[in-house]
Amino acid sequence: MVFADSILSSNAVFTGLNDHVKPGAVAVKGNKILAVGSKEKIGKYNGPQTQNYDYDNQLIMAGFHDAHIHLMFGSLMTHGSVNLSQATTAEEAVQMLKRFADSRKEDEWIIGYGWEHLNWDKKVFPNRFLIDESIKDRPVLCFHSEGHYTWVNSKALEIANVNKDTENPPAGLIEKDQHGEPTGILIEKASRLVTDYALDFPREKLEELFDAFLNHAAKLGVTSVSDVYGAGMDYKQSYTLFDAYDKDERLTCRIHLYPPMNGDIENVKRLREQFRSSKLQVTGLKQFIDGVVTGHTAYMVEPYTDKPDSIGETMFPIDTIRDWVLEADKEDFQIRFHAIGDGAVRLGLDVFEAAQKQNGFRDSRHTLEHIEVIESSDIPRFESLGVVPSVQPSHIALMPVESHTTRVREEKHGNIYPSKTLTGSTMKLAFGTDYPIAGLNPIKEIYHAVTRMDITGENVWNEKEKVTVAEALQAYTSGSAFTAFREHEIGKLVEGYLADIIVLDQNLFAINEQEIKDAKVILTMADGEVVYQKEQ
């Protein structure tokens, strides 16, 4: 008789195979699920050395899989910088920066994140001189809440040699005043002029940030992530670090890597061969089609209503995007695109369709990320083309909905931040956070997916886009696993699947939807090992 190493039992087990919970137990042997069933059935696997975890009505489910994060950048924002999201004015944000700087005398750069001028009393960009008044001897770099522009002080511009004569980089803008002097706001790729200096960390700092991430993820029940390329920290340096942890058996979270699609196909083919373990693997490629709605850099089908001379722009020439996709698809790479505007969504679908026509149909699972605005006619194309929608539910509460409704025609308001309408009869919806744009906590995403509550906490935005608790949990487990081609081994509680299992302190199916946000993880098991257990 084979005995389990551990058995978890509860009156609320969500296997992910259906839309409800039921009493039962899960037996684990090694790093896999030995059996799932009634408490009586699983009892036969209970041996003298079996560790039993008995829960009353607390929810047992598969570990969360965040389908979209920027791992090391997120850890830096969470564990090595100051959160400015609660500031209500630019001056208050500077005060927060000053307090942080005074507490971090050893830091060469002062880094902040999360400021949102649309939530301030004066809804305009701040400038470098505000920071200079409090911090002028050390460089300061502050990432906007959406991560697509930065606010820096004069010292940072000096180090980066950015001045009135500096030209805008491609797909980037150095904001300048009436005298031609930089204001301290760097938009899209112009931020790289400073981040290349500020985010160049030694190995010891990277290890500190990675350890902090693994601990943070375990506490939140995140057992798997998709680490997608984003501007900022050196992805190759991060991959080397992850690989060292994998070889030392120190990874407590599965990491699916998405390096940039940039035309260097031989480089990413080498990376795909290099990283292919159960806990660390290159799964596909990532690139940006456009920017963000708030900065008028999202690529739109029609001109912005508050900026009628602009439809935004693509990050790269459309022909270049198309050529990259055709080549990468031919080499059997999955492709994930940042696509926020309806024009970017349509372009993404168009180039994926072109790849099918040229290279033939395959189970590519190409994915569009964010999808903040979409044309109704493009919604059914996801299913017909086999394209996966990947969204971040809590983004509806990053800023006032007016940040989008004032920029597109009223007829399109019902297609802002869609979720429910993107689910088809055969397609999977994937959930994530875009960490650190939103915090890593999956419970917050589940809450906003189910309630559609906006930033005020009082208004429901596009109620028709609500999903059920079961649909939200599936999108955050098996749906995200599907995007990583791993739905056959993670994302559900099924015999033979890898033992990535979590327990919540509440049964989400039995509480009021407003109470969901207060739920906590009390146990996280990754690859059969308990990596977090809440102290009683």
N, C-alpha and C positions, 0 to 999 in steps of 0.2 A: 504493500500500500504506500502510495506517495503522500507524504504529509506536507502541508503548506508551511512556508516560513512565517506567514502572517495571514490573518483573516480579519477583514473589516466588515462589520454588520450594522444595519440600521433599518428603521421602518421607512426610510426614504432613500432609495437607491435609484439614480438616474443613469441608465446604461447608455442613453443616446440613441437607442434603436427605435424608440417610439416617443410619444409626446407627454408621458406621465412618469411618475415615480411609483415604486412599489416596495414593500418590505423585502429584504434579501441580504445577501452577503457576497463578498468578493474574496476569493482565495488567491494568494500570491506565492509563487515559487521562483526563487532567483529574481530575474528582472522581468518576468512575464506573469500575466494573469493565468492562473491554473484553472479556475472555474468561477462561474457566476450563476447564482440561483437562489433558491429559498434558503433560509437559515438551516433548515433541516437537511437539505441536500448537501450544503457546504460543510455541515458539521462533521462529515466523515473524513474531511481533510485535516481535522484538528488533531495534531499529535502532541507529544510531550514537550517539544521545543517550539511549538507554534506560538507566535505572539498574537494575542487577540485584542482587537480594538472594537469595543462595543459602543455604539452611538444610539441614542434614543430616536428622536425624530430629526436628527441633523442630517444634512444632505451629503451623500457620497456620490461622486461623479468623476469623470475623467478630468485630468489636469487641463487648465486653460492653455490655449495656443494663440499667442498674439501674432496676428498675420502681418503686422506692419510696425516695426520699430527701427530706431537708429540707436543701436545698443550702446556703444561707447560714448557717443555724443549725449545720449539720454542720461547715462550715469554721471557724466560731467555736470550736466545741468542739475541733476537731483542731488548729487553728493559733493560737488565742488564749486557751486556758484550760488547766487542769491536769487530767490524767487520774487519777481516784481509784479506778479499777477494781481496782488491785492491793492496795489497803488491806485489811488483815484486821481492823482495829478502827477505831472512830470516832476514837480518839486518833491513830492512824497517819494517817488521812485529814487530820486537822488539821495534823499535821506537814508533810504534803505541800503543803497550802495555804499554810502559813507560808513554806516554802522558795520557793514560786512567787511569793508576794507580795513577798518580799525581792528577788527577781530582776526584778520589774516595778514599780519605784517610780513609773513614770509612769502606770500604769493607775489610773483612778478607781475602777473596780470590779474585784474579784478574783472570777474565775469558774472553777468546777470542774465536772466532770461524771463520771458513771460509778460513783458510790458505790452499793454494794449491801449493805444491812444484813443480808440473808439469808446473805451470805457471811462475816459477821463472827462472832467468838466469842460476842458478845451480839447476838442477832437481834432487836434493837429499834431504833426510830427514835432517832437522835441528837438533840441539842438545840442551841439557839443559844449557850448559855453555854460550851460546849466550844470553839467558834470564838472567842468573846469573849476567852477567856483568852490567845489568841495574836494575834488580829487584832480590834481594837475601834475603830480610828480610820478604817478604810475598810470600805465595805460588801462583803459576801461573798455570792455566790449560787452554789449547787451543785445541779446537776441530777442526779436519781437515774438509775440505769442504764436504766430504761425511759422516762425523760423525763416521767413523769406526776406526779411530785412533786418539790419542791425543799426544800433545807435552807439556811437563811440565818442570818446573825448579827443581833445587835440593831441595828447601824448600818443594815443594809438595811431592817429593819422601821421604823426611825425615819424614813428618807428616804421610804418609801412610806406613812407615816402609818398603819401597821397596829398596833393596840393591843388591849387587852382589850375595848374597846367596838366594835371593827370587826366587822360582821356578815359571815357567809359569803356569798360571791357565789353565783349559781345554778350548780349542778354543781361546786361547789368547797367546800373545807373548810380553815379556819384551825385547825390543831390547837392546843388550849389545855390548860394544866395544871389541877390541882385548884383553883387560885386564879383561874382565868379568864384567865391571862396566856398570850400566844402562846408556843409552845415553839420556834418557828423552823422548823417543818415546815408547808409549804403544799401542799395536795393538789388535783390537777386544776386547775380554773380559778382557784383562789385564787393560784396561782403568778403569774398575770398582774398581780396587785397590785404585784409587785416587778419582774417582767421588763419591764414597760412603761417603767420607769426605767433598768434596767441595760442593755437591748439597744437603746437609742436612739443609734445611731452616726453620725458624720459621713461624708460621701461618701468621703473619703480612706481611712477605715478599711474601708468596704465594698469598695472597689476592692482593697485589700490582701488581704482575705479571699477575694474572688472569684478573683484571680490565683492565690492559693495553691490554691484548689480545682481550677482548670483544670490546673495543673501536677501536682497529686496524681492527678487522674483520668487524665491521659495516662500517667503512670507505671504505673498499675494496669490499663491497657487498657480503661478505661471511655470509650466514645465517644458514649454516649447515656444520658440519664437522664430519669426522670419526677419532677419536683420538686413534691411534693404538699403542700398547705397543712397547716401545723401551728402550734400556739400558739407565739408567740415573736416573731421579728423581723418587721418590716413587709413584707408580701409585695409591696405596690405599689411601695415604694422599691426592692426587689430587682429587680422586673420592669423598671423604668426603667433600672437599671444594666445588666441583661442586654441590653436593646434597644440601648443605646449601643455595647456590645461587638459586637453583631451587625452594626450599621450600619458599624462600623469594621473589619469582617471579622477580629475578634480572638477569635471563639468557636471553640474547638477541641473542643467537646463539644455534641451536640445536646440541647436542653433542652425538655422537654414540660411545660407549666405547668398546674397544677391549682389555681386559686384556690378560696376557700371557697364552698360552697353555703350561702347564708344567707337566701334569700328575696329578695335584691336581684338579680333576673334581668336587669334592664336594664344594670347595671354589668358583669356577666360577659359579656353579649352584646357590649358595647363592647370589652372586653378580647379577646374571641375575634376580632373584626375587626381589632384593633390588632396582635396578635401572630400571624402566620400564615406565617412564613418557613420555609425548610427546616431551619434550625438553631434557631429559636425560635418556638414556637407554643403557644397555649392549646388543649389537647386535651380537657379535661373539667373536672369539678368534684370537690372533695373535702370530706368532712365526717366527724365522729366520731359513731358511735352510742354507744360506751361507753368505759370506761377500761381498767384492767388487772386481771388476776386477783390479783396480789400485794397490791393495795390494796383488794380486794373491791369495786372499782368497775367491773369487767367485768360486763356484763348477762347473767345466766344463766337457763336454763330452770327450774332447781330451786335451792333455797337452797344456799348454801355449806355444806359439811359441817362446817367449823370456825367458821361464823357462821350458824347455822340461822335467824336472824331476818332474813336479807338475801339478795336475789338480785342485788345490785348496783343499778345505775341506768343510764338512758339520759341522754346529755348534753343532750338536748332532749326536750320532750314528744313522745310517739309520733305524735300527730296532726300536729304541726309537721313532723316528719321526713317523714311521708307526703305532706303538702301540698307541701313543697319538692321532693320527688322527682317527683311528678306534674307540677309546673310545669316543672322543668328537663328532664325527659324529653320533654315536649311540644315544647320548644325544641331538641330534638336534641342535648342535652348528654350525654356519657358521665358517669356518676357513680361515684365510688370512695368506699367507706365503710371507715373503721377499725372493724373488727368482731372483737373478741377472744373474748368469751364466746359460748357456744352460743345464748344468748337473742338476742344482737346479730346473730349470723349468721342466725338464723331470721327476725328482724325485717327484716334487709336483703333477704333473699330474698322475704319477704312483700311489701314495698313495691315491689320491682322487678316482682313478678308483678302487683301492682295497677296499675302503670304500663302494663304490656303490655295488660291488659284494658281500661283506659281510653283509652290513646293508640294502641293497635295495636302489633303486633310489628314490630321493626326490628332491624338489626344494631347494637345499642346498646353492646355489650361492657361493660356495667356490671360493676364489680369489687368484690369484698370483699377487704380487706387483713387479714393476720395470721392469722385463723382458728385461734386457739390451742386452742379446744375446740369440738367440733361434735357434734350429735346424728346418729347413723347415718342416720336417715330423711331428713335434709336433704342428705346427700352427693349423691344422684342429681339433686337439684333444680338444681345448678349447670349440668349439661349440658342438662336439659330447658328451662331458662329462658335459656340462653346467657350465664350469669354467669361471669366469669373469676375464678379463685382466684389471689391474689397473696400469696406467702409468703416468709419470710426464714429460710432453713434454719439459720443460725448462732444463731438465738434460742434453740434448745434448749440452748445452752451459755452463756447469759447468767447463769444462776443454777441452783441445784440443782433437779432435777425435782420434788422434794418441795414446791416453791413452788406447784405445780399439783396434784399427786396428793393432797396433804392437804386440798385445797379442793373436790374433786369426788368423786362416788361412784366406787368401784373399777371399776364396769362401764364408765365413761367413759374410763378411763386409756388405752385403746387408740386413742382419738380425740383425743389431745392432740398438738398440732403435726403435723397430717397433711400429707403431700405426695403420695405415690404414689396414695392413694385418691381424690384430687381430680382426677386426670387421667382424662378420658373419651375416647371414640373420636373425638370431633370438637373437644373443648375444648383450649385451650392453658393450660398452667401457667406463671405468670410468677414469676421470682425477683428478689429485690433484697435490700437490707441494712437499710432503715429508718435509714440513716446520719443522725445519728451514734450511734443506739442500738447499732448495730454498726459496725465500721470499714468503709470503702468497698471494701476488697479483695474482689473477686469470688471469688478462689481459695479463701478461707476458706468462702464460701457453698457452693461446689462440693464442698469437702471434707466439710462437715457434711451436705449433701444425699445424698452417696454413702455415707458411713459411719454417719450418725446418732449420732455420738459426742457424749456429754454433757460437762458442764463439767469433770468429773474427768479426761477424756481416757482413761478406762479402761472406761466402760460405754456400750453401745449402747442408745439409747432408741427404742422402737417400731420394731424392725428391719423390720417389714413395710412401713414407710414409706420405705425406701431407694429411691433411683432410680439408674439407670445413669449412667455418665459422659456418654453421648450425650444422655440425657434432661435431665440437669442443664445441659449446655451449651446445649441448645436452649431450655430455660426461661429461660436468662440472655441469650439472643440473639433468636431468632425469636419465642419466647413473649412476651417483654417488648415486642418490636416490635409484636406483635399487639394488646396492650393499648393501644398508642398509634396504632393504625390505620395502621401503617407496614410491615407485613410484606411489602408488595410492593416495598419499596425498601431496607430495612436488615434486618440480622439473619441474612443468609445470604451465602455467596459465590456469586453468580449473575450472569451477564452482564447488564449494564444496571443493576444495583443500585449504590447509592452506595458509594464505596470507603472504608468504615470497616473496617479490617483490623488484626488484631494477630498477634503471634508469641510463643509461650511457649517457655521454654528447655527444656521437657520435653514429650514426647508423653503426655498424660494417659491415653491408651488403652493404653499399654504399660508402665505402672509400677504398683506396689502402691498400693492406695487410701490407705494411710497416708502415702505419699510425696506425695500430691497437694498437701497444704498447703504444701509447700516450693517449689512451682513459682513462677516469676517471669516477668513480661512483659519481653521484650527489644526489642520494637518495637511502636509504635502509629502507625497511619496513620488520620487523620481527614479525611474529604472529599478524599482523594487526596494529602494532605500528611503527611509524617512529622512527628509532633509530639512523639515521644519515641523515643529509641534508647539502649539501655543501652551504656555505655562498656565496651569490651572490656578 
